[in-house]
Amino acid sequence: MPIPLPQSLLDSLVGIPGFELDLFRSVHERGESVSSVRLNAAKTNASRLSLPWDEPVSWCTNGWYLKERPVYTLDPLFHAGCYYVQEASSMFLDHVLRHVLGDRSGLSVIDLCAAPGGKTTLLAALPHFRMVVANELIRSRLTILSENVAKWGLPHVLVSHNDPREVGRLEGFFDVMVVDAPCSGSGLFRRDPEAISEWSERNVQLCSERQQRILADALPALAPDGILIYSTCSYSRQEDEMILDWLVGHEDFEAIPIPANGSWGIAESISAKGAFGYRFFPGKVQGEGLFMACLRRKGGRTFHAARTGKPNLVTTAERKLITPWLKDGDALAMLKKDQDVFLVPEALTADLLQLSSSLQIRKTGIHGGAIGRDEFIPDHELAVSILASTELPGVDLDLDGSREYLRKNKIGPFPDLKGWHLIRHEGIGLGWAKMLSNRVNNYYPASWRILNL
């Protein structure tokens, strides 16, 4: 029997644009689910993937609905980062930023509450950003965030672990800030019915206060004329329109209207102080509950770079060891920490030094590998990145062989092969194996291996 929706929530939604009580109740009673993914255009396209395609997500360039939810764990190309399983409503971020930023490029963006990585990987795919910082305060969520960023495979993404107050010390550094704020979660009731029993008016109020603290602490890092994207998975005015009014009234922001096709079913609301918000109601949209708004900062301080040292780069001899593993044409800085090598676009080295002086950086670009004695030992991140050379020795496995590799089981033998080989499925890198005379060493990360289903 379905868990009844809180009456106090239903009462609070009366009068909100787009809310229809009978439809809202029936959608949650039916408990239907919508499956959607977003393609990694840097690696693949829809024609190369064997997914049950339905139709594109109207507000996202590379978003797709699926006719049914497949077992993603058994798809090697899911593990290779060819697509990200993302709720369709949250992909509205793609439409918002493409509209607001237009043809601007070379921007920096921070995803302040980034785990598990859906919005971060979407930001990384946009052409406007030269640098994406994925920040996560909760330590236990850093692992899945870093794993999803690594699978996406783009070198201009950094992962940090900082409180919003620490981010705020980088005054005026970021051109765009995305805050998908912790909330009371009413927008996820259909997907997670157990969340219904955890909802309360008191929790809504506590979340609203927390959201204001997060924003107040982090917003100094947003540059003058910078763009703020604020979103929640809550329907409540206290966490949505009232936060927008607080931003307009106390933080010197102006709201930006976003055009939305009427057929999409998205409900526009205008707050008491004239701020525009966009609310997604299941049953009216193909997706879960969401609220999103876009604002421009009118004030703020311009960033002033502090003096920093020089980056610790690999030596010329070490670079010669690494270069054959990489595609030609990528202008990369090869940063060295102990024996580990991290690959980032050369244009980001100065920014990285500035960030490192204020933030705890937990992942820097692509972990290329380590310098051994007269050799380069590749890391898994290089295998699933867009940087690995297409000329590397490799083995393309079929579906069953790829699944065995992902389970970290034995593959092969390949008696005629020697040394490091990139294991691929349908031409896409899955990881490394080292071919020896009498066996194959499977270097798929133990913590990422899939279990038998």
Kinemage of the C-alpha trace (Angstrom):
@kinemage 1
@onewidth
@group {chain A} dominant
@subgroup {mainchain}
@vectorlist {calphas} color= white
{ca met a 1} P 0.000 0.000 0.000
{ca pro a 2} L 1.457 3.427 -0.958
{ca ile a 3} L 2.700 5.646 1.851
{ca pro a 4} L 0.255 8.587 2.103
{ca leu a 5} L 1.614 12.000 1.138
{ca pro a 6} L 1.890 14.467 4.032
{ca gln a 7} L -1.275 16.570 4.158
{ca ser a 8} L 0.697 19.587 5.332
{ca leu a 9} L 2.841 19.354 2.182
{ca leu a 10} L -0.226 19.143 -0.062
{ca asp a 11} L -1.805 22.119 1.700
{ca ser a 12} L 1.381 24.150 1.261
{ca leu a 13} L 1.436 23.535 -2.488
{ca val a 14} L -2.051 24.896 -3.145
{ca gly a 15} L -1.712 27.983 -5.325
{ca ile a 16} L 1.756 27.146 -6.632
{ca pro a 17} L 1.797 27.408 -10.452
{ca gly a 18} L 1.550 23.984 -12.055
{ca phe a 19} L 0.315 22.142 -8.963
{ca glu a 20} L -2.762 19.961 -9.506
{ca leu a 21} L -3.723 17.998 -6.417
{ca asp a 22} L -5.479 15.047 -8.077
{ca leu a 23} L -2.722 14.562 -10.667
{ca phe a 24} L -0.016 14.892 -8.009
{ca arg a 25} L -1.661 12.217 -5.860
{ca ser a 26} L -2.296 9.799 -8.713
{ca val a 27} L 1.273 10.053 -10.026
{ca his a 28} L 2.688 9.134 -6.631
{ca glu a 29} L 0.156 6.347 -6.102
{ca arg a 30} L 1.092 4.746 -9.435
{ca gly a 31} L 4.792 4.934 -8.594
{ca glu a 32} L 5.924 4.851 -12.221
{ca ser a 33} L 9.571 5.455 -12.986
{ca val a 34} L 11.252 7.267 -15.860
{ca ser a 35} L 14.676 6.116 -17.063
{ca ser a 36} L 17.050 8.526 -18.760
{ca val a 37} L 20.729 8.842 -19.598
{ca arg a 38} L 23.050 11.548 -20.875
{ca leu a 39} L 25.629 10.625 -23.515
{ca asn a 40} L 29.308 11.473 -23.283
{ca ala a 41} L 29.730 13.036 -26.717
{ca ala a 42} L 33.516 13.137 -26.263
{ca lys a 43} L 33.518 9.333 -26.380
{ca thr a 44} L 30.528 8.070 -28.323
{ca asn a 45} L 27.113 8.652 -29.884
{ca ala a 46} L 23.743 6.986 -29.584
{ca ser a 47} L 24.232 4.742 -32.610
{ca arg a 48} L 27.163 2.974 -30.901
{ca leu a 49} L 25.225 2.070 -27.757
{ca ser a 50} L 22.829 -0.838 -27.331
{ca leu a 51} L 20.290 0.856 -25.070
{ca pro a 52} L 16.459 0.769 -25.349
{ca trp a 53} L 16.202 4.259 -26.844
{ca asp a 54} L 12.916 6.103 -26.622
{ca glu a 55} L 13.213 9.838 -27.413
{ca pro a 56} L 15.553 12.752 -26.678
{ca val a 57} L 15.169 14.819 -23.531
{ca ser a 58} L 13.870 18.088 -24.990
{ca trp a 59} L 15.895 20.405 -22.754
{ca cys a 60} L 19.242 18.626 -22.898
{ca thr a 61} L 21.481 18.282 -25.944
{ca asn a 62} L 22.694 14.749 -25.195
{ca gly a 63} L 19.888 13.527 -22.931
{ca trp a 64} L 17.764 10.499 -23.836
{ca tyr a 65} L 14.787 8.724 -22.333
{ca leu a 66} L 14.813 4.934 -22.340
{ca lys a 67} L 11.822 2.669 -22.875
{ca glu a 68} L 12.863 0.601 -19.889
{ca arg a 69} L 15.623 0.548 -17.320
{ca pro a 70} L 18.400 -1.846 -18.378
{ca val a 71} L 20.879 -3.514 -16.033
{ca tyr a 72} L 23.552 -0.865 -16.427
{ca thr a 73} L 26.044 -2.875 -14.391
{ca leu a 74} L 26.264 -5.441 -17.179
{ca asp a 75} L 27.005 -2.865 -19.899
{ca pro a 76} L 30.762 -2.398 -20.359
{ca leu a 77} L 30.237 0.997 -21.994
{ca phe a 78} L 28.528 2.262 -18.845
{ca his a 79} L 31.730 1.477 -16.934
{ca ala a 80} L 33.745 3.111 -19.711
{ca gly a 81} L 31.941 6.418 -19.104
{ca cys a 82} L 30.110 6.545 -22.419
{ca tyr a 83} L 26.965 7.757 -20.673
{ca tyr a 84} L 25.760 8.873 -17.263
{ca val a 85} L 22.498 7.672 -15.745
{ca gln a 86} L 20.842 10.960 -14.804
{ca glu a 87} L 17.343 11.996 -13.863
{ca ala a 88} L 15.886 13.969 -16.773
{ca ser a 89} L 14.611 16.996 -14.851
{ca ser a 90} L 18.081 17.796 -13.532
{ca met a 91} L 19.345 17.927 -17.137
{ca phe a 92} L 17.498 21.259 -17.451
{ca leu a 93} L 20.811 22.748 -16.351
{ca asp a 94} L 22.054 22.164 -19.911
{ca his a 95} L 19.287 24.316 -21.402
{ca val a 96} L 19.670 27.060 -18.785
{ca leu a 97} L 23.407 27.506 -19.261
{ca arg a 98} L 23.355 27.296 -23.047
{ca his a 99} L 20.716 30.027 -23.062
{ca val a 100} L 22.394 32.310 -20.526
{ca leu a 101} L 26.019 31.889 -21.630
{ca gly a 102} L 25.448 31.906 -25.383
{ca asp a 103} L 28.784 31.862 -27.198
{ca arg a 104} L 30.901 32.775 -24.154
{ca ser a 105} L 33.832 30.450 -23.496
{ca gly a 106} L 36.906 30.135 -21.309
{ca leu a 107} L 34.845 30.320 -18.107
{ca ser a 108} L 35.399 28.673 -14.728
{ca val a 109} L 32.564 26.986 -12.832
{ca ile a 110} L 32.191 25.360 -9.432
{ca asp a 111} L 29.602 22.696 -8.660
{ca leu a 112} L 29.391 23.387 -4.937
{ca cys a 113} L 27.472 20.279 -3.796
{ca ala a 114} L 28.674 17.945 -6.509
{ca ala a 115} L 28.259 14.280 -5.489
{ca pro a 116} L 27.470 11.935 -7.103
{ca gly a 117} L 28.541 13.848 -10.222
{ca gly a 118} L 25.581 14.225 -12.566
{ca lys a 119} L 25.715 18.000 -12.834
{ca thr a 120} L 29.533 18.005 -12.797
{ca thr a 121} L 29.779 15.751 -15.831
{ca leu a 122} L 27.105 17.834 -17.576
{ca leu a 123} L 29.116 20.996 -16.895
{ca ala a 124} L 32.296 19.331 -18.132
{ca ala a 125} L 30.618 18.534 -21.439
{ca leu a 126} L 29.572 22.134 -22.127
{ca pro a 127} L 31.803 24.180 -24.463
{ca his a 128} L 31.720 27.265 -22.232
{ca phe a 129} L 34.000 26.004 -19.457
{ca arg a 130} L 37.773 25.711 -19.474
{ca met a 131} L 37.744 24.519 -15.850
{ca val a 132} L 35.191 22.676 -13.735
{ca val a 133} L 35.621 22.333 -9.965
{ca ala a 134} L 33.476 19.620 -8.362
{ca asn a 135} L 33.291 20.329 -4.645
{ca glu a 136} L 31.842 17.989 -2.043
{ca leu a 137} L 31.748 18.653 1.688
{ca ile a 138} L 30.695 15.161 2.821
{ca arg a 139} L 33.791 12.969 2.889
{ca ser a 140} L 31.910 9.697 2.355
{ca arg a 141} L 30.564 10.974 -0.989
{ca leu a 142} L 33.954 11.895 -2.438
{ca thr a 143} L 34.686 8.355 -3.634
{ca ile a 144} L 31.653 8.045 -5.913
{ca leu a 145} L 32.125 11.617 -7.153
{ca ser a 146} L 35.765 11.003 -8.063
{ca glu a 147} L 34.913 7.679 -9.710
{ca asn a 148} L 32.183 9.205 -11.889
{ca val a 149} L 34.424 12.132 -12.862
{ca ala a 150} L 37.235 9.711 -13.738
{ca lys a 151} L 34.926 7.629 -15.937
{ca trp a 152} L 33.774 10.751 -17.772
{ca gly a 153} L 37.425 11.118 -18.737
{ca leu a 154} L 37.926 14.869 -19.304
{ca pro a 155} L 41.118 16.541 -18.033
{ca his a 156} L 39.744 19.979 -17.096
{ca val a 157} L 37.803 18.730 -14.051
{ca leu a 158} L 39.084 18.983 -10.466
{ca val a 159} L 37.508 17.503 -7.331
{ca ser a 160} L 37.750 19.395 -4.036
{ca his a 161} L 36.659 18.675 -0.467
{ca asn a 162} L 35.764 21.921 1.232
{ca asp a 163} L 33.220 23.686 3.368
{ca pro a 164} L 31.372 26.475 1.492
{ca arg a 165} L 33.046 29.026 3.777
{ca glu a 166} L 36.448 27.875 2.540
{ca val a 167} L 35.268 28.188 -1.065
{ca gly a 168} L 34.094 31.721 -0.307
{ca arg a 169} L 37.647 32.809 0.497
{ca leu a 170} L 38.439 32.689 -3.241
{ca glu a 171} L 36.708 36.024 -3.712
{ca gly a 172} L 35.564 36.614 -7.277
{ca phe a 173} L 37.278 33.512 -8.692
{ca phe a 174} L 34.405 31.700 -10.448
{ca asp a 175} L 32.340 32.888 -13.390
{ca val a 176} L 29.534 30.416 -12.667
{ca met a 177} L 28.426 28.703 -9.453
{ca val a 178} L 26.003 25.774 -9.382
{ca val a 179} L 24.358 25.047 -6.030
{ca asp a 180} L 22.156 21.955 -6.000
{ca ala a 181} L 21.363 22.502 -2.353
{ca pro a 182} L 20.652 19.838 0.277
{ca cys a 183} L 16.888 19.886 0.773
{ca ser a 184} L 13.871 18.148 2.285
{ca gly a 185} L 13.518 15.939 -0.800
{ca ser a 186} L 9.799 16.107 -1.588
{ca gly a 187} L 10.588 16.054 -5.305
{ca leu a 188} L 11.935 12.509 -4.950
{ca phe a 189} L 8.881 10.966 -3.309
{ca arg a 190} L 7.924 9.020 -6.433
{ca arg a 191} L 11.420 7.584 -6.868
{ca asp a 192} L 12.018 7.053 -3.147
{ca pro a 193} L 8.719 6.514 -1.274
{ca glu a 194} L 10.576 5.971 2.003
{ca ala a 195} L 11.513 9.664 1.927
{ca ile a 196} L 7.848 10.493 2.542
{ca ser a 197} L 8.049 9.290 6.139
{ca glu a 198} L 11.120 11.480 6.734
{ca trp a 199} L 9.488 14.697 5.504
{ca ser a 200} L 8.288 17.308 7.994
{ca glu a 201} L 7.576 21.023 8.098
{ca arg a 202} L 10.333 21.346 10.670
{ca asn a 203} L 12.821 19.732 8.287
{ca val a 204} L 11.751 22.102 5.513
{ca gln a 205} L 12.527 25.053 7.758
{ca leu a 206} L 15.884 23.599 8.813
{ca cys a 207} L 16.797 22.976 5.170
{ca ser a 208} L 15.862 26.531 4.222
{ca glu a 209} L 18.125 27.910 6.938
{ca arg a 210} L 20.936 25.580 5.872
{ca gln a 211} L 20.559 26.617 2.231
{ca gln a 212} L 20.928 30.267 3.187
{ca arg a 213} L 24.070 29.508 5.196
{ca ile a 214} L 25.613 27.550 2.308
{ca leu a 215} L 24.904 30.347 -0.146
{ca ala a 216} L 26.040 33.139 2.157
{ca asp a 217} L 29.321 31.340 2.836
{ca ala a 218} L 30.137 30.419 -0.779
{ca leu a 219} L 28.833 33.390 -2.775
{ca pro a 220} L 31.867 35.642 -2.238
{ca ala a 221} L 33.676 33.315 -4.678
{ca leu a 222} L 31.325 34.319 -7.504
{ca ala a 223} L 32.712 37.049 -9.758
{ca pro a 224} L 30.902 40.313 -10.550
{ca asp a 225} L 28.257 39.593 -13.226
{ca gly a 226} L 28.723 35.910 -12.387
{ca ile a 227} L 25.914 33.420 -12.890
{ca leu a 228} L 24.354 31.462 -10.021
{ca ile a 229} L 22.278 28.365 -10.705
{ca tyr a 230} L 20.243 27.391 -7.654
{ca ser a 231} L 18.257 24.165 -7.529
{ca thr a 232} L 16.568 21.802 -5.098
{ca cys a 233} L 14.562 18.593 -5.316
{ca ser a 234} L 11.943 20.185 -3.056
{ca tyr a 235} L 8.569 21.712 -3.927
{ca ser a 236} L 8.392 23.922 -0.824
{ca arg a 237} L 8.328 27.705 -1.181
{ca gln a 238} L 10.614 28.060 1.859
{ca glu a 239} L 13.381 26.237 -0.011
{ca asp a 240} L 12.639 27.711 -3.432
{ca glu a 241} L 10.970 31.100 -3.977
{ca met a 242} L 11.803 32.369 -0.503
{ca ile a 243} L 15.492 31.597 -1.076
{ca leu a 244} L 15.339 33.523 -4.355
{ca asp a 245} L 13.785 36.505 -2.572
{ca trp a 246} L 16.531 36.342 0.034
{ca leu a 247} L 19.157 36.371 -2.731
{ca val a 248} L 17.535 39.289 -4.527
{ca gly a 249} L 16.996 41.223 -1.308
{ca his a 250} L 20.210 40.545 0.589
{ca glu a 251} L 22.856 39.331 -1.844
{ca asp a 252} L 22.428 41.770 -4.735
{ca phe a 253} L 21.259 39.325 -7.402
{ca glu a 254} L 18.882 39.742 -10.298
{ca ala a 255} L 16.838 36.847 -11.611
{ca ile a 256} L 17.091 35.760 -15.255
{ca pro a 257} L 14.029 34.406 -17.067
{ca ile a 258} L 14.638 31.194 -18.994
{ca pro a 259} L 12.534 30.388 -22.084
{ca ala a 260} L 10.862 26.998 -21.791
{ca asn a 261} L 8.717 25.404 -24.487
{ca gly a 262} L 5.168 25.066 -23.225
{ca ser a 263} L 5.026 21.451 -24.399
{ca trp a 264} L 7.741 20.549 -21.896
{ca gly a 265} L 5.289 20.915 -18.996
{ca ile a 266} L 7.637 22.996 -16.818
{ca ala a 267} L 5.845 25.459 -14.539
{ca glu a 268} L 7.269 28.972 -14.245
{ca ser a 269} L 6.781 30.777 -10.957
{ca ile a 270} L 7.529 34.364 -10.008
{ca ser a 271} L 8.451 35.057 -6.397
{ca ala a 272} L 7.249 37.954 -4.282
{ca lys a 273} L 10.290 40.000 -5.347
{ca gly a 274} L 10.044 39.122 -9.016
{ca ala a 275} L 12.509 36.216 -9.247
{ca phe a 276} L 11.839 33.537 -11.840
{ca gly a 277} L 11.845 29.863 -10.882
{ca tyr a 278} L 11.076 26.682 -12.801
{ca arg a 279} L 9.325 23.781 -11.113
{ca phe a 280} L 9.034 20.234 -12.425
{ca phe a 281} L 6.005 18.189 -11.367
{ca pro a 282} L 5.964 14.457 -12.225
{ca gly a 283} L 2.996 13.774 -14.449
{ca lys a 284} L 3.429 17.116 -16.168
{ca val a 285} L 7.061 16.466 -17.115
{ca gln a 286} L 8.887 13.255 -17.904
{ca gly a 287} L 11.031 13.399 -14.805
{ca glu a 288} L 11.046 13.817 -11.061
{ca gly a 289} L 10.364 16.870 -8.914
{ca leu a 290} L 12.847 19.743 -9.238
{ca phe a 291} L 13.102 23.487 -8.794
{ca met a 292} L 15.730 25.534 -10.633
{ca ala a 293} L 16.497 29.222 -10.987
{ca cys a 294} L 19.188 31.321 -12.628
{ca leu a 295} L 20.457 34.626 -11.216
{ca arg a 296} L 23.141 37.158 -12.098
{ca arg a 297} L 25.291 38.824 -9.490
{ca lys a 298} L 25.223 42.608 -9.719
{ca gly a 299} L 28.001 43.267 -7.196
{ca gly a 300} L 30.881 41.265 -5.793
{ca arg a 301} L 34.639 41.613 -5.801
{ca thr a 302} L 37.038 41.016 -8.649
{ca phe a 303} L 39.514 38.211 -8.068
{ca his a 304} L 43.087 39.244 -7.315
{ca ala a 305} L 45.615 36.484 -7.827
{ca ala a 306} L 47.945 35.746 -4.948
{ca arg a 307} L 51.603 34.993 -5.456
{ca thr a 308} L 52.242 31.305 -5.870
{ca gly a 309} L 55.193 29.083 -6.587
{ca lys a 310} L 55.782 27.178 -9.775
{ca pro a 311} L 54.065 23.899 -10.641
{ca asn a 312} L 56.034 20.719 -10.064
{ca leu a 313} L 56.358 19.355 -13.583
{ca val a 314} L 57.892 16.149 -14.845
{ca thr a 315} L 61.415 16.313 -16.249
{ca thr a 316} L 62.138 16.291 -19.967
{ca ala a 317} L 63.228 12.666 -19.741
{ca glu a 318} L 60.062 11.689 -17.873
{ca arg a 319} L 57.914 13.523 -20.405
{ca lys a 320} L 59.472 11.440 -23.161
{ca leu a 321} L 58.361 8.305 -21.299
{ca ile a 322} L 54.777 9.553 -20.983
{ca thr a 323} L 54.158 11.170 -24.370
{ca pro a 324} L 53.815 7.908 -26.398
{ca trp a 325} L 50.826 6.980 -24.215
{ca leu a 326} L 48.933 10.141 -25.174
{ca lys a 327} L 47.099 11.430 -28.219
{ca asp a 328} L 48.922 14.001 -30.307
{ca gly a 329} L 47.825 17.579 -30.149
{ca asp a 330} L 46.759 17.875 -26.517
{ca ala a 331} L 48.536 20.796 -24.808
{ca leu a 332} L 48.928 19.178 -21.422
{ca ala a 333} L 50.792 20.049 -18.271
{ca met a 334} L 52.249 16.948 -16.633
{ca leu a 335} L 52.199 17.620 -12.902
{ca lys a 336} L 54.185 15.393 -10.600
{ca lys a 337} L 53.486 14.502 -6.980
{ca asp a 338} L 55.992 12.000 -5.639
{ca gln a 339} L 56.054 9.496 -8.518
{ca asp a 340} L 52.472 10.093 -9.675
{ca val a 341} L 51.709 12.118 -12.790
{ca phe a 342} L 48.539 14.163 -13.276
{ca leu a 343} L 47.469 15.546 -16.636
{ca val a 344} L 45.675 18.883 -16.958
{ca pro a 345} L 45.368 21.417 -19.779
{ca glu a 346} L 48.414 23.698 -19.768
{ca ala a 347} L 46.139 26.730 -19.550
{ca leu a 348} L 44.950 25.643 -16.096
{ca thr a 349} L 48.283 25.459 -14.278
{ca ala a 350} L 48.117 29.010 -12.883
{ca asp a 351} L 44.505 28.526 -11.777
{ca leu a 352} L 45.375 25.221 -10.175
{ca leu a 353} L 48.086 26.860 -8.095
{ca gln a 354} L 45.605 29.502 -6.932
{ca leu a 355} L 43.037 26.865 -6.032
{ca ser a 356} L 45.550 24.658 -4.250
{ca ser a 357} L 46.481 27.534 -1.952
{ca ser a 358} L 42.885 27.739 -0.664
{ca leu a 359} L 41.144 24.413 -1.314
{ca gln a 360} L 41.755 20.747 -0.567
{ca ile a 361} L 42.099 19.337 -4.069
{ca arg a 362} L 41.367 15.608 -4.036
{ca lys a 363} L 41.523 14.897 -7.757
{ca thr a 364} L 43.521 16.831 -10.339
{ca gly a 365} L 42.594 16.308 -13.974
{ca ile a 366} L 43.505 12.802 -15.158
{ca his a 367} L 45.776 10.609 -13.052
{ca gly a 368} L 47.989 9.458 -15.885
{ca gly a 369} L 50.124 6.985 -13.956
{ca ala a 370} L 53.420 6.747 -12.129
{ca ile a 371} L 57.072 7.051 -13.085
{ca gly a 372} L 58.858 3.791 -12.420
{ca arg a 373} L 62.444 2.822 -13.064
{ca asp a 374} L 62.908 3.761 -16.711
{ca glu a 375} L 59.235 3.163 -17.456
{ca phe a 376} L 55.819 4.731 -17.172
{ca ile a 377} L 53.163 2.703 -15.336
{ca pro a 378} L 49.713 3.792 -16.573
{ca asp a 379} L 46.807 4.422 -14.217
{ca his a 380} L 43.239 3.269 -14.821
{ca glu a 381} L 42.090 6.876 -15.227
{ca leu a 382} L 44.196 7.232 -18.355
{ca ala a 383} L 42.557 4.138 -19.859
{ca val a 384} L 39.039 5.588 -19.528
{ca ser a 385} L 40.037 9.151 -20.421
{ca ile a 386} L 39.928 10.885 -23.788
{ca leu a 387} L 43.718 11.347 -23.611
{ca ala a 388} L 44.941 7.801 -24.252
{ca ser a 389} L 46.584 7.343 -27.648
{ca thr a 390} L 44.604 5.407 -30.232
{ca glu a 391} L 47.924 3.848 -31.323
{ca leu a 392} L 48.471 1.977 -28.050
{ca pro a 393} L 48.588 -1.828 -28.177
{ca gly a 394} L 45.142 -3.090 -27.269
{ca val a 395} L 42.732 -5.980 -27.160
{ca asp a 396} L 39.058 -5.555 -28.050
{ca leu a 397} L 36.915 -7.963 -26.033
{ca asp a 398} L 33.406 -9.151 -26.817
{ca leu a 399} L 30.559 -8.681 -24.348
{ca asp a 400} L 31.248 -11.803 -22.286
{ca gly a 401} L 34.995 -11.179 -22.226
{ca ser a 402} L 34.478 -7.548 -21.210
{ca arg a 403} L 32.235 -8.563 -18.324
{ca glu a 404} L 34.856 -11.032 -17.124
{ca tyr a 405} L 37.460 -8.284 -17.268
{ca leu a 406} L 35.185 -5.933 -15.297
{ca arg a 407} L 34.715 -8.648 -12.683
{ca lys a 408} L 38.505 -8.678 -12.418
{ca asn a 409} L 38.540 -12.301 -13.496
{ca lys a 410} L 41.035 -13.993 -15.789
{ca ile a 411} L 40.971 -13.122 -19.476
{ca gly a 412} L 42.928 -14.555 -22.367
{ca pro a 413} L 45.375 -16.136 -22.725
{ca phe a 414} L 47.029 -14.040 -25.433
{ca pro a 415} L 50.320 -15.934 -25.947
{ca asp a 416} L 51.517 -13.714 -28.780
{ca leu a 417} L 51.156 -10.456 -26.826
{ca lys a 418} L 53.594 -8.923 -24.366
{ca gly a 419} L 53.523 -5.882 -22.108
{ca trp a 420} L 50.840 -3.305 -21.354
{ca his a 421} L 47.654 -3.432 -23.441
{ca leu a 422} L 44.551 -1.285 -23.360
{ca ile a 423} L 41.484 -3.464 -22.934
{ca arg a 424} L 38.648 -2.164 -25.070
{ca his a 425} L 35.020 -2.947 -25.783
{ca glu a 426} L 33.754 -1.788 -29.155
{ca gly a 427} L 36.825 0.422 -29.403
{ca ile a 428} L 36.295 2.182 -26.052
{ca gly a 429} L 38.869 1.827 -23.272
{ca leu a 430} L 37.888 -0.194 -20.205
{ca gly a 431} L 41.256 -0.477 -18.438
{ca trp a 432} L 44.716 -2.049 -18.573
{ca ala a 433} L 46.088 -5.543 -18.677
{ca lys a 434} L 49.706 -6.653 -18.746
{ca met a 435} L 50.517 -9.618 -20.931
{ca leu a 436} L 53.145 -11.952 -19.507
{ca ser a 437} L 54.568 -15.164 -20.946
{ca asn a 438} L 52.318 -17.446 -18.896
{ca arg a 439} L 49.393 -15.273 -17.765
{ca val a 440} L 47.515 -11.992 -18.088
{ca asn a 441} L 47.484 -9.548 -15.167
{ca asn a 442} L 44.110 -7.822 -14.959
{ca tyr a 443} L 44.643 -4.251 -13.690
{ca tyr a 444} L 41.000 -3.253 -13.406
{ca pro a 445} L 40.626 -1.433 -10.040
{ca ala a 446} L 39.534 -3.871 -7.346
{ca ser a 447} L 37.181 -1.336 -5.793
{ca trp a 448} L 35.377 -0.851 -9.132
{ca arg a 449} L 34.889 -4.497 -10.059
{ca ile a 450} L 31.360 -5.675 -10.749
{ca leu a 451} L 29.767 -8.552 -8.938
{ca asn a 452} L 28.056 -11.554 -10.500
{ca leu a 453} L 24.386 -10.897 -11.196
